[in-house]
Structure formats: C-alpha cells, structure tokens
C-alpha cells in the first residue's frame, strides 16, 4: 500500500533533555517533511527521539472531528471559512502541477483569487482582459 502524498500523523517522542514524553500531531508531505503541533510534553528542542508514529486515516479524522465538535462546535461562519480554505488548498495543489503557460493555470489562479475574496468577505476583483 502506498502512502498518500500528504498525511497526518500522531507521534510519541522522548525529549533528550528531560527524558519526558511528547505527543504531537503532524502534517507531512510525501518526503516525510512538514509541520506539527505539540499536544503534550516539553517543547521540542531538537533532542527528541521518536518512539511511536501512526498515520491517521479518514475514519480516524471523522472520529476526532466528532470529539472536537462536541466541545468546540464550529459556527456557521467558521464552517464556511473552513470550506473556502479547503477549496483554496485544493486549487493551490492543482496549480503546483500545472506548467506556467497553461490556460488551466490562469483559470485556477482566477478561481483562487475569487475564493480568497469570498473567504475574506471582500468583493472579488473584476477579471482583467
């Protein structure tokens, strides 16, 4: 089974200075690089050793969202903004695979500008000719 290009992992590490455990959630690309958020334990200082890492799947994400929504429900405005952000992220991913002179890229750029304006509650700029 191949890993998706982007993935979310939960990781338990041991801090090299304090010997305490750390828990983080991470957004990684296909090369295993990305950003994370420390959920528990001492701050990361570069001395940590990974003890356990698991990749979350769609079922995990749905279950976790259910727990989060029970305590921190999204308002309609936050839900709308999150949907716009997901659309923007999708367009950016599509744009990254397009040649610079492709007509599809121009359309994706226009859609991105339009979605960004809608998300920010501003009037989208008129397309230039």
C-alpha positions in Angstrom: 0.0 0.0 0.0 1.4 3.4 -1.0 1.4 6.4 1.4 -0.7 9.4 0.2 1.3 12.5 -0.8 0.1 14.3 2.3 -0.6 12.6 5.6 -1.4 13.3 9.2 0.5 11.5 11.9 0.4 11.3 15.7 3.8 10.8 17.2 5.1 10.0 20.6 8.7 11.1 21.2 11.1 11.2 24.2 12.8 14.5 24.9 16.5 14.1 25.1 17.0 16.7 27.8 14.2 15.9 30.3 13.5 12.3 29.3 9.8 13.1 29.3 7.3 12.1 26.7 6.0 14.4 24.0 2.9 14.0 21.8 2.4 15.8 18.5 0.1 15.9 15.5 1.9 16.4 12.2 1.1 17.3 8.6 3.7 15.6 6.4 4.3 15.5 2.7 5.5 12.5 0.6 9.1 13.2 1.7 8.1 13.0 5.4 8.6 16.7 5.9 6.1 19.1 7.3 4.8 20.9 10.3 3.4 19.8 13.6 1.7 20.9 16.8 2.9 19.7 20.2 -0.2 18.4 22.1 1.6 17.4 25.3 5.0 17.3 27.0 8.0 19.6 27.0 8.7 21.8 24.0 10.7 20.3 21.1 14.3 21.4 21.2 15.9 19.1 18.6 16.9 16.4 21.1 13.8 14.2 20.8 13.8 10.5 19.8 10.6 9.2 18.0 9.2 6.2 19.9 5.9 5.6 18.1 4.3 7.2 15.0 1.0 6.3 13.4 -0.7 7.7 10.3 -4.3 8.7 10.7 -6.9 7.7 8.1 -10.2 9.1 7.1 -12.1 7.2 9.8 -9.7 8.5 12.5 -10.2 12.0 11.2 -14.0 11.7 11.4 -13.9 10.3 14.9 -11.6 13.0 16.1 -13.7 15.7 14.5 -16.7 14.3 16.3 -15.0 14.7 19.7 -13.8 18.2 18.9 -17.2 19.3 17.6 -18.9 18.1 20.8 -16.9 20.6 22.9 -15.8 23.1 20.3 -18.6 23.3 17.7 -17.9 25.3 14.6 -20.2 28.3 14.0 -21.7 28.6 10.5 -19.2 31.3 9.7 -16.2 29.2 10.8 -17.6 26.2 8.8 -18.0 28.4 5.7 -14.4 29.8 6.1 -13.1 26.2 6.6 -14.8 25.1 3.4 -13.3 28.0 1.5 -9.9 27.3 2.9 -10.2 23.6 1.8 -11.1 24.8 -1.7 -8.2 27.2 -1.7 -5.8 24.5 -0.6 -7.1 22.2 -3.4 -6.6 24.8 -6.0 -3.1 25.5 -4.8 -2.3 21.8 -5.0 -3.7 21.7 -8.6 -1.7 24.8 -9.5 1.6 23.3 -8.4 1.3 20.6 -11.0 0.5 22.9 -14.0 3.0 24.3 -16.5 3.5 28.1 -16.1 1.9 28.8 -19.6 -1.1 26.5 -19.4 -4.6 28.0 -19.8 -5.7 25.8 -16.9 -3.3 27.7 -14.6 -4.9 31.0 -15.4 -8.3 29.6 -14.6 -7.1 28.1 -11.4 -5.5 31.5 -10.4 -8.8 33.3 -11.1 -10.7 30.8 -9.0 -8.2 31.1 -6.2 -8.5 34.9 -6.1 -12.3 34.7 -6.2 -12.4 32.1 -3.3 -9.9 34.1 -1.3 -12.1 37.3 -1.7 -15.2 35.4 -0.7 -13.5 33.9 2.4 -12.3 37.3 3.5 -15.8 38.8 2.8 -14.5 41.3 0.2 -15.7 41.9 -3.3 -13.7 39.8 -5.8 -11.7 41.8 -8.2 -13.0 42.0 -11.8 -11.1 39.8 -14.2 -8.6 41.7 -16.3 -8.7 41.3 -20.1 
